[in-house]
Amino acid sequence: MRALLKLVVGIVILMIVLSLFLFTVNETEQVVITQFGNPVRTILEPGLKIKLPFPIQVANKFEKRILEHDAIPAEVLTGDKKNLVVDNYAKWRISDPLKFMQTVANENSAQARLDDIIYSKMREAIGKVKLTDVISTHRDSIMNEVTLASNEKAIAYGIEVLDVRIKRADLPEENERFVFARMQAERQRQANLYRSEGRQEAEVIRAQTDKEKEIILAEAYAEAEKERGTGDAEATRVYAAAYGKDAEFYAFVRTLDAYKKSLDEETIVVLPAEGGFLHYLQKGVK
């Protein structure tokens, strides 16, 4: 029993001793071993590794995966002297952990350094192009230029800049109001132009319609007059035929028709002594 207890105690002591010398490097980590603060080796491969116990040697672990840097929106000036508020982000990784530890030490300091580098290169690149290039398809080439320039600068800190992109590019607030007012004025000018053209077109259509109406009315009047003349000629022919058969009866009918058109209940008739318009009425009175 005592032998078993000694064995267990020995195993525990051995594990404690081994834990002082052994440590694990994960797939997502890279390690710089320092001895009394001075770097002695860099470990890039994952697995179980050996080092001297703390505080002789210390394992400084750094992220191996791709990291993101989301910059604070900053104002830049384009080549055509337009202010632009740019909100960008970058993808980066620690390419040299030893150099990274010696220059920026940790990710927070690296983010601050990237802010300065990327903003500086962004300002240079955008300062050479027009505003329309930044907000158009040319943006990709501009961002590739910024990525390459930023990476060249960041290598000194053990950082590799993989990609820089613009999330948003806005005009400053005072510029937005000015641009909005200018756009509104332009739209108003365009609307007034359309209204003016519409009124002009309406006048042309209205004049053409009036002209066509007058032509139609004139043609209709001419046709009516023609038909009326034909009717009057036919009526004259009929009257003439009737007059030729019985002139007295024809005169009688025409006189009665004249009485009908000129006399009513309120007409006061003064009969002359003889003859005239009221000849047939005089015969009736007699």
Secondary structure, 3 states (H helix, E strand, C coil): CHHHHHHHHHHHHHHHHHHHHEEEECCCEEEEEEECCEEEEEECCCEEEECCCCCCEEEEEEECCCEEEECCCEEEECCCCCEEEEEEEEEEEECCHHHHHHHCCCHHHHHHHHHHHHHHHHHHHHCCCCHHHHCCCCHHHHHHHHHHHHHHHHHHHCEEEEEEEEEEEECCHHHHHHHHHHHHHHHHHHHHHHHHHHHHHHHHHHHHHHHHHHHHHHHHHHHHHHHHHHHHHHHHHHHHHHHHHCHHHHHHHHHHHHHHHHCCCCCCCCCCCCCCCCHHHHHHHC
